C-alpha cells in the first residue's frame, strides 16, 4: 500500500513539473504598480504646470514691451512754437521802449542829466528844454506801457487755444512720456503767461517811475525858478519915455 502511494505521488509531481515547463510566455500575468503610476501622474502634472508658467511669463513680457512702447511714444502735439512767438512779441514791445529804455546805464545817464537837480548856472531856456524833454519821456513811457498791455491781452486768445489743446492731449495720452510732455508744455505755457505779466508790470512801473521822477524834477526846477525870481536884481532904473510926438 505504501509502495503504491509513493508511486502515485511521484507520478503527480512529474506531471505538474512537466506542465509548468510547457506553459507559453503569453500566458504570464502582468503586475500593476500603483506607486509607480502615481509618480508618473505627478511628474506629468508638474511638467504641465511649468509649461503654463512659461506661457504666462511670455504673455507678461509681451505686455511689458507693449507698455514700454506706449511710454516711449512722444506727444504728437507741440505748443513750443506758439509759446516762443508769444514771448518774442512781448519782448519786441519791450525792446521798442521809447526815451529811457530798460537799460541800467542809460537810466543812470538820464538821472545825471535830464532828471538831475536844477543848476543855478543853467539858463531859463535850458531849464525849459529839460522840462519839456522830461514831459515827453513820461508820455512815451505811458504809450509804451499801453502797447505792452495790448500785446499781453492779444496773447490771451492764443494761450487759451494752446491750453485747450494741451489739456486734451494730456487726457488722451497713451503713455507716461506723452503725459509728462503734455504736463511740461502746460508748465511752459504758465511760464509764458508769467513772462507776459512781468512785462506788463514792468512797463507800467516804468511809466509810473518816470512820471514820479518828472514831477520831482519839475518841483526842483520850480524852486530854482522861484529863487531866481526872488533874488534881488539891479532894480528899477527910470528912463525918459516920449508918449506923444510934437507935430
Backbone as JSON, one array per atom type, in Angstrom:
{
  "sequence": "XXXXXXXXXXXXXXXXXXXXXXXXXXXXXXXXXXXXXXXXXXXXXXXXXXXXXXXXXXXXXXXXXXXXXXXXXXXXXXXXXXXXXXXXXXXXXXXXXXXXXXXXXXXXXXXXXXXXXXXXXXXXXXXXXXXXXXXXXXXXXXXXXXXXXXXXXXXXXXXXXXXXXXXXXXXXXXXXXXXXXXXXXXXXXXXXXXXXXXXXXXXXXXXXXXXXXXXXXXXXXXXXXXXXXXXXXXXXXXXXXXXXXXX",
  "N": [[0.84, -1.2, 0.0], [1.84, 1.21, 0.81], [3.91, 1.41, -0.88], [2.6, 1.67, -3.29], [1.31, 4.13, -2.96], [3.4, 5.86, -2.83], [4.35, 5.72, -5.38], [2.26, 6.83, -6.86], [2.3, 9.49, -5.94], [4.75, 10.31, -6.85], [4.32, 10.19, -9.59], [2.41, 12.21, -9.87], [3.83, 14.54, -9.16], [5.7, 14.6, -11.17], [4.03, 15.1, -13.36], [3.02, 17.62, -12.78], [5.37, 19.14, -12.86], [6.07, 18.85, -15.54], [3.94, 20.12, -16.8], [4.37, 22.74, -15.97], [6.68, 23.39, -17.26], [5.86, 23.54, -19.89], [4.18, 25.79, -20.23], [3.23, 28.63, -22.14], [4.89, 31.9, -22.87], [3.12, 34.08, -23.28], [1.04, 33.66, -21.61], [1.68, 34.58, -19.12], [1.05, 36.58, -16.14], [0.54, 40.15, -15.96], [1.96, 42.54, -13.77], [0.6, 45.32, -11.89], [1.76, 48.4, -10.71], [0.81, 50.58, -8.34], [2.13, 52.69, -7.0], [4.23, 53.52, -8.69], [2.69, 54.43, -10.85], [1.35, 56.63, -9.75], [3.49, 58.38, -9.26], [4.3, 58.86, -11.88], [2.05, 60.27, -12.85], [2.08, 62.58, -11.21], [4.5, 63.7, -12.03], [3.95, 64.31, -14.7], [1.94, 66.22, -14.29], [3.4, 68.25, -13.01], [5.12, 68.97, -15.09], [3.26, 70.0, -16.92], [2.38, 72.24, -15.48], [4.7, 73.77, -15.41], [4.96, 74.4, -18.12], [2.66, 75.97, -18.42], [3.29, 78.09, -16.71], [5.48, 79.18, -18.07], [4.23, 80.08, -20.41], [2.55, 82.06, -19.33], [4.51, 83.81, -18.34], [5.72, 84.64, -20.74], [3.57, 85.98, -21.88], [3.31, 88.09, -20.05], [5.76, 89.41, -20.44], [5.45, 90.21, -23.09], [3.29, 92.02, -22.8], [4.55, 93.87, -21.18], [6.48, 94.87, -22.94], [4.77, 96.09, -24.76], [3.66, 98.08, -23.14], [5.98, 99.53, -22.56], [6.58, 100.47, -25.09], [4.39, 102.16, -25.46], [4.87, 104.0, -23.4], [7.15, 105.19, -24.33], [6.34, 106.61, -26.48], [6.17, 109.64, -28.18], [4.54, 112.81, -27.57], [2.17, 113.81, -29.93], [1.55, 116.46, -30.32], [2.71, 119.81, -30.16], [3.25, 122.8, -28.48], [5.3, 124.55, -28.49], [6.32, 126.29, -30.49], [4.29, 128.23, -30.79], [4.28, 129.33, -28.22], [6.86, 130.39, -28.08], [6.65, 132.34, -30.05], [4.78, 134.06, -28.87], [6.22, 134.97, -26.63], [8.29, 136.24, -27.99], [6.93, 138.34, -29.25], [6.11, 139.9, -27.07], [8.63, 140.53, -26.01], [9.67, 142.03, -28.1], [8.05, 144.3, -27.99], [8.9, 145.35, -25.55], [11.53, 145.93, -26.23], [11.15, 148.01, -27.95], [10.84, 150.23, -26.46], [10.47, 153.69, -25.85], [12.43, 156.7, -25.47], [13.8, 156.58, -22.33], [15.12, 153.51, -22.08], [14.96, 150.01, -21.05], [17.54, 149.85, -19.58], [20.29, 149.82, -17.51], [22.58, 151.49, -17.52], [21.78, 153.51, -19.28], [19.64, 154.59, -17.86], [20.98, 155.6, -15.62], [22.54, 157.61, -16.83], [20.51, 159.31, -17.7], [19.41, 160.24, -15.29], [21.48, 161.67, -14.39], [21.54, 163.81, -16.01], [19.01, 164.9, -17.5], [17.19, 164.5, -15.38], [18.52, 165.47, -13.25], [19.21, 167.57, -10.35], [18.15, 170.98, -10.61], [20.4, 173.33, -11.91], [22.05, 176.23, -10.75], [23.5, 177.57, -12.57], [22.36, 177.08, -15.0], [20.61, 178.22, -17.86], [17.43, 179.92, -18.27], [16.23, 179.06, -20.58], [17.46, 176.6, -21.0], [16.52, 175.22, -18.78], [13.79, 175.11, -19.38], [13.82, 173.57, -21.73], [14.79, 171.15, -20.71], [12.7, 170.45, -18.99], [10.64, 170.1, -20.82], [11.63, 167.89, -22.24], [11.58, 165.92, -20.26], [8.84, 165.71, -19.83], [7.95, 164.77, -22.33], [9.23, 162.3, -22.32], [7.86, 161.0, -20.25], [5.29, 160.84, -21.35], [5.79, 159.16, -23.56], [6.58, 156.86, -22.18], [4.18, 156.13, -20.96], [2.73, 155.52, -23.25], [4.24, 153.34, -24.18], [3.76, 151.51, -22.11], [1.01, 151.03, -22.44], [1.07, 149.83, -24.96], [2.47, 147.46, -24.46], [0.68, 146.28, -22.67], [-1.49, 145.93, -24.39], [-0.38, 144.07, -26.15], [-0.03, 141.89, -24.41], [-2.69, 141.31, -23.76], [-3.51, 140.55, -26.29], [-2.23, 138.11, -26.49], [-3.75, 136.46, -24.94], [-5.88, 135.03, -26.15], [-4.47, 133.31, -27.83], [-3.09, 131.84, -25.9], [-5.24, 130.62, -24.61], [-6.19, 128.88, -26.59], [-3.96, 127.19, -26.88], [-3.83, 126.08, -24.32], [-6.23, 124.63, -24.17], [-5.77, 122.72, -26.17], [-3.54, 121.38, -25.12], [-4.49, 120.33, -22.7], [-6.4, 118.56, -23.69], [-4.67, 116.83, -25.09], [-3.23, 115.8, -22.96], [-5.19, 114.38, -21.53], [-5.81, 112.37, -23.32], [-3.49, 110.95, -23.49], [-1.38, 108.18, -24.23], [0.65, 107.0, -22.88], [3.26, 107.2, -20.33], [5.26, 108.99, -21.15], [4.01, 110.71, -23.0], [2.09, 111.89, -21.32], [3.8, 113.18, -19.51], [5.12, 114.97, -21.23], [2.99, 116.55, -22.1], [2.31, 117.7, -19.65], [4.68, 119.14, -19.15], [4.58, 121.01, -21.23], [2.32, 122.43, -20.51], [3.31, 123.62, -18.2], [5.24, 125.22, -19.42], [3.55, 126.94, -20.79], [2.37, 128.29, -18.64], [4.66, 129.56, -17.69], [5.14, 131.29, -19.82], [2.88, 132.93, -19.62], [3.37, 134.09, -17.15], [5.64, 135.51, -17.86], [4.53, 137.39, -19.62], [2.9, 138.74, -17.79], [4.88, 139.78, -16.1], [6.17, 141.49, -17.89], [4.13, 143.35, -18.43], [3.74, 144.47, -15.89], [6.28, 145.53, -15.48], [6.44, 147.44, -17.54], [4.33, 149.16, -16.82], [5.23, 149.95, -14.3], [7.58, 151.27, -15.06], [6.53, 153.48, -16.45], [5.16, 154.77, -14.37], [7.28, 155.31, -12.63], [8.89, 157.04, -14.16], [7.09, 159.14, -14.42], [6.84, 159.94, -11.76], [9.49, 160.71, -11.31], [9.61, 162.79, -13.11], [7.83, 164.64, -11.98], [9.16, 165.17, -9.59], [11.53, 166.34, -10.56], [10.41, 168.56, -11.82], [9.37, 169.93, -9.64], [11.73, 170.6, -8.31], [12.91, 172.19, -10.24], [11.04, 174.23, -10.3], [11.43, 175.37, -7.8], [13.99, 176.42, -8.17], [13.51, 178.32, -10.15], [11.79, 180.0, -8.75], [13.53, 180.91, -6.8], [15.28, 182.39, -8.36], [13.56, 184.38, -9.19], [13.0, 185.7, -6.83], [15.42, 186.61, -6.07], [17.3, 189.51, -5.38], [17.73, 191.98, -7.91], [19.29, 194.3, -10.23], [17.44, 196.25, -9.91], [14.88, 198.86, -10.43], [15.34, 201.09, -13.03], [14.75, 204.33, -13.81], [13.72, 205.81, -16.88], [13.56, 208.2, -19.55], [10.56, 208.61, -21.31], [8.93, 209.13, -24.29], [5.74, 209.89, -25.0], [3.97, 211.26, -26.71], [4.38, 212.7, -29.87], [5.57, 215.82, -31.05], [3.86, 217.81, -33.38]],
  "CA": [[0.0, 0.0, 0.0], [2.74, 2.35, 0.88], [4.69, 1.47, -2.12], [1.71, 2.18, -4.35], [1.06, 5.57, -2.73], [4.6, 6.61, -3.2], [4.45, 5.77, -6.84], [1.27, 7.79, -7.35], [2.78, 10.85, -5.65], [5.85, 10.59, -7.76], [3.75, 10.45, -10.91], [1.74, 13.54, -9.85], [4.86, 15.59, -9.15], [6.29, 14.65, -12.51], [3.07, 15.72, -14.28], [2.99, 19.08, -12.51], [6.62, 19.71, -13.35], [6.02, 18.88, -17.0], [3.0, 21.15, -17.23], [4.98, 24.05, -15.74], [7.69, 23.63, -18.27], [5.24, 23.71, -21.21], [3.28, 26.99, -20.28], [3.8, 29.67, -23.02], [5.22, 33.19, -22.25], [1.99, 34.99, -23.37], [0.07, 33.36, -20.57], [2.13, 35.08, -17.84], [0.21, 37.65, -15.62], [1.21, 41.44, -15.81], [1.81, 43.09, -12.41], [0.33, 46.77, -11.88], [2.35, 49.02, -9.52], [0.13, 51.87, -8.14], [3.08, 53.74, -6.58], [4.9, 54.0, -9.89], [1.7, 55.16, -11.64], [1.13, 57.91, -9.09], [4.66, 59.21, -9.51], [4.26, 59.3, -13.28], [1.0, 61.28, -12.98], [2.56, 63.81, -10.59], [5.55, 64.27, -12.88], [3.28, 64.9, -15.86], [1.26, 67.43, -13.83], [4.42, 69.27, -12.8], [5.57, 69.42, -16.4], [2.2, 70.84, -17.48], [2.38, 73.5, -14.75], [5.86, 74.52, -15.86], [4.63, 74.95, -19.44], [1.69, 77.05, -18.19], [4.02, 79.24, -16.14], [6.28, 79.78, -19.14], [3.31, 80.81, -21.29], [2.15, 83.26, -18.6], [5.66, 84.7, -18.31], [5.87, 85.23, -22.07], [2.5, 86.96, -22.05], [3.65, 89.27, -19.24], [6.85, 90.1, -21.1], [4.89, 90.86, -24.26], [2.53, 93.18, -22.34], [5.52, 94.85, -20.71], [7.05, 95.52, -24.12], [3.74, 96.98, -25.31], [3.58, 99.24, -22.25], [7.18, 100.34, -22.76], [6.43, 101.18, -26.37], [3.46, 103.28, -25.24], [5.5, 105.0, -22.54], [8.2, 105.87, -25.09], [5.74, 107.32, -27.61], [6.17, 111.09, -27.96], [3.27, 113.51, -27.75], [2.12, 114.3, -31.31], [1.24, 117.89, -30.35], [3.71, 120.66, -29.51], [2.88, 124.22, -28.44], [6.52, 125.3, -28.28], [6.47, 127.37, -31.47], [3.35, 129.29, -30.46], [4.73, 129.99, -26.99], [8.03, 131.19, -28.42], [6.19, 133.52, -30.79], [4.16, 134.98, -27.92], [7.3, 135.58, -25.87], [9.03, 137.13, -28.89], [6.13, 139.56, -29.46], [6.21, 140.72, -25.86], [10.0, 141.02, -25.92], [9.84, 143.08, -29.1], [7.42, 145.52, -27.47], [9.79, 145.91, -24.53], [12.72, 146.48, -26.9], [10.77, 149.24, -28.66], [10.58, 151.29, -25.48], [10.95, 154.99, -26.29], [13.05, 157.5, -24.42], [14.69, 155.81, -21.46], [14.81, 152.1, -22.25], [15.25, 149.15, -19.89], [18.98, 149.69, -19.55], [20.76, 150.45, -16.29], [23.49, 152.59, -17.84], [21.01, 154.61, -19.87], [18.89, 155.21, -16.76], [21.93, 156.38, -14.82], [22.89, 158.83, -17.58], [19.35, 160.21, -17.72], [19.24, 160.88, -13.99], [22.61, 162.59, -14.2], [21.37, 164.96, -16.91], [17.66, 165.46, -17.57], [16.49, 164.44, -14.1], [19.41, 165.96, -12.19], [18.72, 168.81, -9.74], [18.35, 172.18, -11.42], [21.64, 174.03, -11.59], [21.93, 177.69, -10.74], [24.19, 178.11, -13.74], [21.61, 176.79, -16.23], [19.76, 179.32, -18.31], [16.0, 179.64, -18.25], [15.91, 178.31, -21.79], [17.91, 175.22, -20.77], [15.59, 174.6, -17.84], [12.55, 174.84, -20.1], [14.06, 172.45, -22.65], [14.9, 169.94, -19.9], [11.36, 170.12, -18.51], [9.87, 169.57, -21.95], [12.14, 166.56, -22.54], [11.08, 165.0, -19.24], [7.41, 165.51, -20.08], [7.82, 163.91, -23.49], [9.64, 160.96, -21.92], [6.77, 160.42, -19.48], [4.21, 160.5, -22.28], [6.23, 157.99, -24.31], [6.56, 155.7, -21.29], [2.79, 155.71, -20.84], [2.38, 154.87, -24.51], [4.89, 152.02, -24.2], [3.05, 150.64, -21.17], [-0.25, 150.64, -23.05], [1.36, 148.92, -26.07], [2.79, 146.16, -23.87], [-0.57, 145.73, -22.15], [-2.27, 145.47, -25.54], [0.23, 142.83, -26.63], [-0.34, 140.81, -23.46], [-4.1, 140.96, -23.96], [-3.59, 139.82, -27.56], [-1.75, 136.74, -26.3], [-4.68, 135.67, -24.13], [-6.61, 134.09, -27.0], [-3.51, 132.26, -28.24], [-2.85, 130.99, -24.73], [-6.44, 129.81, -24.37], [-6.2, 127.8, -27.58], [-2.89, 126.25, -26.54], [-4.19, 125.38, -23.09], [-7.27, 123.66, -24.51], [-5.15, 121.62, -26.92], [-2.64, 120.62, -24.24], [-5.31, 119.56, -21.76], [-6.93, 117.45, -24.46], [-3.6, 115.87, -25.35], [-2.89, 115.15, -21.69], [-6.23, 113.44, -21.17], [-5.79, 111.25, -24.25], [-2.13, 110.4, -23.56], [-1.35, 106.73, -24.19], [1.77, 106.52, -22.06], [3.83, 108.13, -19.36], [6.02, 110.04, -21.83], [3.06, 111.69, -23.53], [1.52, 112.63, -20.2], [4.84, 114.06, -18.99], [5.36, 116.04, -22.2], [1.84, 117.46, -22.02], [2.47, 118.47, -18.41], [5.78, 120.1, -19.33], [4.14, 122.1, -22.1], [1.43, 123.26, -19.7], [4.19, 124.44, -17.36], [5.82, 126.24, -20.29], [2.5, 127.94, -21.04], [2.28, 129.11, -17.44], [5.85, 130.41, -17.66], [4.94, 132.36, -20.8], [1.91, 133.85, -19.07], [4.07, 134.85, -16.12], [6.52, 136.46, -18.56], [3.66, 138.48, -20.07], [2.52, 139.52, -16.61], [6.07, 140.52, -15.67], [6.4, 142.57, -18.84], [3.12, 144.38, -18.24], [4.03, 145.15, -14.63], [7.5, 146.32, -15.66], [6.12, 148.61, -18.37], [3.53, 150.08, -16.02], [6.11, 150.51, -13.28], [8.48, 152.22, -15.72], [5.8, 154.7, -16.71], [4.9, 155.44, -13.09], [8.55, 155.81, -12.09], [9.29, 158.22, -14.92], [6.19, 160.23, -14.09], [7.23, 160.44, -10.44], [10.75, 161.44, -11.46], [9.32, 164.04, -13.82], [7.24, 165.57, -11.01], [10.2, 165.59, -8.65], [12.41, 167.28, -11.25], [9.67, 169.8, -12.06], [9.31, 170.66, -8.38], [13.06, 171.18, -8.05], [13.11, 173.28, -11.18], [10.18, 175.34, -9.87], [12.09, 176.05, -6.68], [15.1, 177.2, -8.71], [12.97, 179.5, -10.84], [11.3, 180.9, -7.72], [14.71, 181.55, -6.19], [15.77, 183.42, -9.27], [12.61, 185.5, -9.22], [13.07, 186.42, -5.57], [16.77, 187.15, -5.85], [17.35, 190.94, -5.77], [18.48, 192.29, -9.11], [19.77, 195.69, -10.29], [16.38, 197.19, -9.53], [14.24, 199.61, -11.5], [16.07, 202.28, -13.46], [13.83, 205.17, -14.59], [14.21, 206.36, -18.14], [12.6, 209.11, -20.17], [9.74, 208.0, -22.34], [8.13, 210.1, -25.03], [4.48, 209.27, -25.32], [3.35, 211.94, -27.84], [5.35, 213.45, -30.69], [5.11, 217.14, -31.47], [3.58, 217.93, -34.81]],
  "C": [[0.86, 1.23, 0.0], [3.56, 2.49, -0.38], [3.86, 2.02, -3.26], [1.48, 3.67, -4.2], [2.28, 6.41, -3.14], [4.73, 6.7, -4.71], [3.45, 6.76, -7.44], [1.72, 9.25, -7.12], [3.9, 11.23, -6.59], [5.34, 10.9, -9.15], [3.1, 11.81, -10.97], [2.76, 14.67, -9.88], [5.48, 15.72, -10.52], [5.36, 15.35, -13.49], [3.02, 17.24, -14.08], [4.24, 19.75, -13.05], [6.61, 19.83, -14.86], [5.08, 19.96, -17.5], [3.58, 22.56, -17.04], [6.0, 24.38, -16.79], [7.08, 23.93, -19.62], [4.31, 24.91, -21.31], [3.92, 28.06, -21.16], [3.99, 31.02, -22.3], [4.03, 34.14, -22.24], [1.0, 34.77, -22.24], [0.5, 33.86, -19.21], [1.3, 36.32, -17.43], [1.05, 38.93, -15.44], [0.93, 42.02, -14.43], [1.63, 44.62, -12.51], [0.82, 47.34, -10.57], [1.7, 50.38, -9.31], [1.08, 52.99, -7.72], [3.78, 54.36, -7.77], [3.95, 54.82, -10.76], [1.45, 56.55, -11.06], [2.28, 58.87, -9.34], [4.68, 59.74, -10.94], [3.22, 60.39, -13.5], [1.44, 62.62, -12.39], [3.63, 64.5, -11.43], [4.94, 64.93, -14.12], [2.57, 66.21, -15.47], [2.25, 68.56, -13.6], [4.94, 69.82, -14.12], [4.55, 70.34, -17.04], [2.17, 72.2, -16.79], [3.55, 74.37, -15.17], [5.6, 75.16, -17.23], [3.65, 76.12, -19.3], [2.36, 78.29, -17.64], [4.86, 79.94, -17.19], [5.41, 80.6, -20.09], [2.88, 82.13, -20.63], [3.29, 84.27, -18.57], [5.88, 85.38, -19.65], [4.79, 86.27, -22.34], [2.78, 88.24, -21.28], [4.77, 90.08, -19.89], [6.35, 90.85, -22.34], [4.09, 92.11, -23.88], [3.45, 94.28, -21.84], [6.16, 95.59, -21.87], [6.04, 96.5, -24.75], [3.63, 98.25, -24.47], [4.79, 100.15, -22.41], [7.1, 101.13, -24.06], [5.48, 102.37, -26.22], [4.13, 104.39, -24.42], [6.59, 105.79, -23.28], [7.66, 106.64, -26.29], [5.65, 108.81, -27.29], [4.79, 111.67, -28.21], [3.22, 114.09, -29.17], [1.87, 115.8, -31.42], [2.3, 118.67, -29.6], [3.26, 122.12, -29.62], [4.11, 125.13, -28.35], [6.63, 126.49, -29.22], [5.53, 128.54, -31.14], [3.79, 130.05, -29.22], [5.94, 130.87, -27.26], [7.63, 132.44, -29.18], [5.55, 134.54, -29.86], [5.22, 135.7, -27.09], [8.06, 136.58, -26.72], [8.26, 138.43, -29.12], [6.23, 140.48, -28.25], [7.61, 141.32, -25.72], [10.24, 142.14, -26.92], [9.22, 144.39, -28.62], [8.28, 146.17, -26.39], [11.02, 146.55, -25.17], [12.42, 147.78, -27.63], [10.45, 150.38, -27.71], [11.23, 152.6, -25.93], [11.58, 155.74, -25.11], [14.05, 156.69, -23.62], [14.28, 154.34, -21.52], [15.14, 151.33, -20.97], [16.74, 148.81, -19.87], [19.53, 150.48, -18.36], [21.65, 151.64, -16.59], [22.75, 153.78, -18.43], [20.19, 155.33, -18.8], [19.8, 156.09, -15.91], [22.3, 157.68, -15.53], [21.74, 159.83, -17.57], [19.18, 160.93, -16.4], [20.43, 161.76, -13.61], [22.47, 163.84, -15.05], [19.96, 165.53, -16.81], [16.96, 165.51, -16.22], [17.39, 164.89, -12.93], [18.83, 167.23, -11.57], [19.06, 170.02, -10.6], [19.59, 172.94, -10.95], [21.42, 175.54, -11.66], [22.57, 178.32, -11.96], [23.44, 177.87, -15.04], [20.73, 177.98, -16.59], [18.3, 178.91, -18.23], [15.58, 178.8, -19.46], [16.31, 176.85, -21.63], [16.99, 174.5, -19.8], [14.27, 174.25, -18.52], [12.71, 173.63, -21.03], [14.15, 171.13, -21.87], [13.53, 169.49, -19.4], [10.52, 169.52, -19.63], [10.33, 168.15, -22.3], [11.63, 165.53, -21.53], [9.59, 164.71, -19.46], [7.19, 164.58, -21.26], [8.21, 162.46, -23.16], [8.54, 160.27, -21.12], [5.61, 160.0, -20.38], [4.57, 159.25, -23.08], [6.2, 156.72, -23.46], [5.14, 155.2, -21.09], [2.31, 155.02, -22.11], [2.98, 153.47, -24.59], [4.16, 151.04, -23.28], [1.74, 150.16, -21.77], [-0.03, 149.67, -24.21], [1.68, 147.52, -25.53], [1.52, 145.49, -23.33], [-1.45, 145.21, -23.28], [-1.71, 144.17, -26.1], [-0.07, 141.65, -25.72], [-1.79, 140.37, -23.6], [-4.27, 140.18, -25.27], [-3.12, 138.39, -27.44], [-2.73, 135.86, -25.55], [-5.41, 134.63, -24.98], [-5.7, 132.96, -27.47], [-3.25, 131.3, -27.08], [-4.05, 130.09, -24.42], [-6.5, 128.63, -25.33], [-5.16, 126.74, -27.25], [-3.24, 125.45, -25.29], [-5.24, 124.3, -23.36], [-6.67, 122.45, -25.23], [-4.27, 120.75, -26.03], [-3.42, 119.79, -23.23], [-5.92, 118.36, -22.47], [-5.88, 116.39, -24.74], [-3.21, 115.13, -24.08], [-3.92, 114.1, -21.32], [-6.24, 112.21, -22.08], [-4.4, 110.64, -24.4], [-2.16, 108.89, -23.41], [-0.25, 106.17, -23.32], [2.31, 107.6, -21.16], [4.56, 109.28, -20.04], [5.09, 111.11, -22.38], [2.45, 112.53, -22.42], [2.54, 113.62, -19.64], [5.1, 115.23, -19.94], [4.21, 117.03, -22.21], [1.93, 118.32, -20.77], [3.57, 119.5, -18.53], [5.36, 121.28, -20.2], [3.14, 123.01, -21.38], [2.23, 124.16, -18.76], [4.84, 125.55, -18.18], [4.81, 127.34, -20.61], [2.33, 128.85, -19.83], [3.48, 130.05, -17.33], [5.71, 131.57, -18.64], [3.94, 133.39, -20.29], [2.53, 134.7, -17.95], [5.02, 135.88, -16.74], [5.71, 137.65, -19.07], [3.26, 139.38, -18.89], [3.69, 140.36, -16.1], [6.33, 141.7, -16.59], [5.4, 143.7, -18.64], [3.38, 145.17, -16.95], [5.26, 146.04, -14.77], [7.22, 147.58, -16.48], [5.31, 149.64, -17.59], [4.37, 150.73, -14.93], [7.08, 151.53, -13.85], [7.77, 153.55, -15.95], [5.54, 155.47, -15.41], [6.18, 156.02, -12.5], [9.01, 157.06, -12.82], [8.39, 159.41, -14.63], [6.52, 160.82, -12.72], [8.53, 161.22, -10.52], [10.53, 162.77, -12.16], [8.72, 165.07, -12.85], [8.29, 166.07, -10.01], [11.14, 166.6, -9.3], [11.72, 168.61, -11.5], [9.56, 170.62, -10.78], [10.64, 171.31, -8.06], [13.32, 172.35, -8.98], [12.24, 174.49, -10.8], [10.8, 176.1, -8.7], [13.24, 176.92, -7.18], [14.59, 178.45, -9.4], [12.39, 180.49, -9.83], [12.45, 181.63, -7.03], [15.24, 182.66, -7.07], [14.85, 184.63, -9.28], [12.72, 186.36, -7.96], [14.44, 187.03, -5.3], [16.82, 188.61, -6.27], [18.23, 191.15, -6.99], [18.96, 193.74, -9.11], [18.7, 196.71, -9.96], [15.84, 197.96, -10.72], [15.04, 200.87, -11.8], [15.13, 203.13, -14.31], [14.5, 205.7, -15.85], [13.14, 207.28, -18.69], [11.87, 208.42, -21.29], [8.92, 209.09, -23.0], [6.85, 209.43, -25.48], [3.83, 209.92, -26.54], [4.42, 212.73, -28.58], [4.74, 214.81, -31.07], [4.91, 217.13, -32.97], [4.18, 219.21, -35.34]]
}
